[in-house]
Amino acid sequence: MKKVAIGLVVVMLGGALLSGIAGITGAGVEQPGDSQGDLISIDGVLSQDVYTIVCEIPGQQKPELIYFACADGNEGVGKIEWSSWEATGAIGVGEYFANDCEPDCASGTFEFARVNVEINRPIDVDGKVHLADLTYESVDAGGVSGQIDLSEFYLLMNKNK
């Protein structure tokens, strides 16, 4: 029992020491001038210099497939055909797909719907324009619709790099 207690004290002291060092050096603290994810000027930006983030990978241009569930591929929009791709936003049509996961995801059935797709909200990722907010709406009235921030997880995971 003493070994466990001593080990716990060592871990706690180590964590406190690292927290103190982080506070002194600024590690783990958002630094001034860190513009990752901030809105970015789009004046004069050409369409070939506009990107988005797909499954936490920045620098994707005019993707034909965007997963919403990157780990398992059970939801997203595929077969995307972009009619416009500019720094102000992108417009296209594609096929929404989602697994109903009944009785479980491995045995589930995929359902599909033709959707209009838009990506907007230009943000700064590594000094480049990336479109972040994707919305989709069924071509047919009363169908599927939704919105997803394509940048959210990437920015969270890369906040202090």
PyMOL commands that set and color helices and strands:
alter all, ss='L'
color gray80, all
select helices_A, chain A and resi 2-25+47-49+152-157
alter helices_A, ss='H'
color red, helices_A
select strands_A, chain A and resi 50-54+57-60+66-67+75-86+89-99+110-125+128-138+145-149
alter strands_A, ss='S'
color yellow, strands_A
deselect
rebuild
show_as cartoon
